[in-house]
Amino acid sequence: MLVLMGVRADGTKELIAMADGYRESADSWADLLRDCRRRGMRAPVLAVGDGALGFWKALAEVFPEARHQRCWVHKIANVLNALPKSAQPGAKKALREIYNAEDREHALKAVEAFEKTYGAKFPKAVKKITDDADELLAFYDFPAEHWIHLRTTNPIASTFATVRLRTKVTRGAGSAAAALAMVFKLVESAQARWRAVNAPHLVALVRAGARFERGHLVQRPEAHAA
């Protein structure tokens, strides 16, 4: 199931689109994104997703101006899977130092510390962070109040945890169309309980191209300037 959620200018979250796709392929994602564009959706300022390569390839094709943010929950799981169990607690703490850093500068120092500590013994695990550093730290260029919302795909993951419980009870929906309709109605119902992002008044500024450093507004778009 391919799912897009977004944040409106007033800070509320909204289900944008949903479709059944073939193994999260680039073609399936591109079809979904092109349909959104045809219906009037503009390029997102920032897209947050897991490591599904099909999504990122399709996003670059349909909305090349959108920035990329990799989900930290998925990334941490991938890194820990590449480490022995004895090293996992320390690595998890070191990774937490990166995404919980006070700003990008400190996050980059934490990346360097992680590489120094684990690079010699576990280079493959470390490359999962260093190779994607730009896309893992993109959220630091946005309002600090929004960081907690942008670091992960938890809004989708938490919603679908509930959906999975409901759909398992049916033991099969009978057809792909019926399954899609059932999941859509469950997510549509859950949407009413989604809370808005923190500092919703800043979303419009982000959408308009305002620049933020260390989580704080430093330059308003000309249209919003006093």
N, C-alpha and C positions, 0 to 999 in steps of 0.2 A: 504494500500500500504506500503510495507516494503522497505525502502530506505537506502542505505549506501553511504556516501560520505567520501572521504579521502583526505589527503594531501600528495603529492609526495615529494620526496627528494629535488626537486628544489623549493618547497614552493607553487606550484600551486595546486588548489583544483580540484578534479576529481570525477565524478560519478562512483562508483565502481560496484554497483549492484542494481537491483530493481525487486521486485516480488510482486504478490498479495498474501496476507497471511490471515489466518483465525484468526481474532481478535487479531493480534499481539501475537499469542501463542508462547510458547517456542519451540514447534516442527517446526513451520513455520520459526522462526528466525534461528533455528539450521540448517534447510535445506539450507537456504540462505547462512549462514556462511560456512557450509561444502562445498557448491558449490564454494565459493570464495577460500577456501583452496585448493580444487582440481585444480583450475585454476592457482594456484601458489602464492596466497596471503599469506604473512607471518602474524603472529599475530601482531596486532597494538600495539604500545607502550601504547597508551591511547585511550579508547573508550568513547565518549561523547554521552549521551542519556537522555531521560526523565525517568520517573519512571516506564515505562512498564516492569513489572517483567519478562515477557517472554524473552525479549532481554537479560537481565542480566544473566538469568539462562542459556540461549543458549550460550552466550559468555563464561561463566565459563566452559562450557562443551567443546566447540570447540577450544577456544583460552584462556586457563586458565592463561597464563602468562600476558595477557593484563590487564592494570590497568583500573579502572572505575572512570568516572567523571560524576556526576549528573548535569543536566541542571538547572541553577539557575532561569531561567525564569519560568520553570514549578514548581520548588520547592517553589518559592515565592508565586505563585498562589495557591498552595496547602495549604501553611501556612496561607495565608490571608483568605482563605475560612473557616478555622477553628477558626477564630477570629470574634468578633462582629465588625460592621463597625466603631464604635467609636475608636477601638484600631488599626485599620488597618494602618492609616497614620504613626503613631509612630513606629509600627512594621516594616513597609516597610523601613523606614529610618534606623532602627537598623539592618535590614538584609543587607542593602546596605553597612553598615559599615563593615560587614564580608567579602563580596566578593570584596570590593574595598580596603581592608586593604593593607598596604605596604608589608607585608610578612605573612607567615603562623603563626608565633608567635603572631602577632597582630590580625590576624583573629581569632585565638583560644580565645584570650582575649575578642574579640567582641562577640563570641559565648557564653562565660561565662556571659557577660553583658546582652545578650538577654535572657538567661535562668533566670538570677536573676530578671530581670524586669517582665517577663511574665510567668515564671514557676509556680508560686503559683496559679494564676487564670486560666491559659490556658495551662495546662500540655500537652495536646494532640498536640497542635500547636507547642510547644517547642520541643517535642520528634521528630517531623518531621525534625528538624535541628540536634539535638544532636545525634540521632540514625544514621544519615547518614553523620556525620561530616567528616569522612575520605574521603568519596567519593565526598563530596562537595568541599573539599579543595585540592584535588589531583593536580589541575592545578598549585598550588604554587610551585611544584617541577619541573617546566619547565621554560624555558626562560621567563622573564617578558614581552618581546615583544609579546609572544604568548598567554598571559593570556586572552586577550580580545577575542581570537578565541576559547579558550578551555572552557570557563565558561558556554556556552549555546549551544543549537542546532539551533541558529539563521540562519546559512547558509542554512539548510534544510527548516526551517520554512518560511524564506523570499522567497525562491524559490517557495515553494508550495502555498504561498499566491497568486502568479501570476498564477500558474497552476490551482488553484481552480476557479479563475475568468474565465479562458478559458474553462474549462471543464463544468462549470455550463451552459454555453451558448448552449452546445450540447444537454442538457436535456436527458442524457443517451447515452452511447456509443454503446449500442446494445448487447455487450457481454463483459465478463471479459477480454478476449484476446484483444479485440479492445480498451478497456479502458486502459489496460496496455501499449499497443503500443502507444496510443495517449499521455499518460502522459510521457512515456519515450522520445518521440520526443520533447515534450515541455521542459523537463529538459535538454535534450541533447543540445537544442538550447540555453537555458539559461546559460549553462556551459561556453560558450564562453565569457560571461560577468563577470564571477566570478573573483574577484581579488585575487592575491596570499596573503599568510599570511605575516605579518610583519617579518622582519629579516629572510628572506628565507634561508640565509646561515647557520642558526642554526639548520634547520630541519634535515640535515644529521647527525649532532652531536647527536641530540635527538635520531634519529633512531639507531645510533651506540652505545647508552648507556651512553652518557656523563651525568655527575651529575651536577645539578644546585641547588644552595642555595640562597634564597632571590631573585630569578630570575636571578642570575648571574652564569656563568660557573665557577666551582671550580675544576672539574677533567675531563680531556679528556679521551676517550677510548684509550687503548694502541695503537691501530692501527693508531690513529690520533695524538699521542703524538709527540712532537718535538724531 
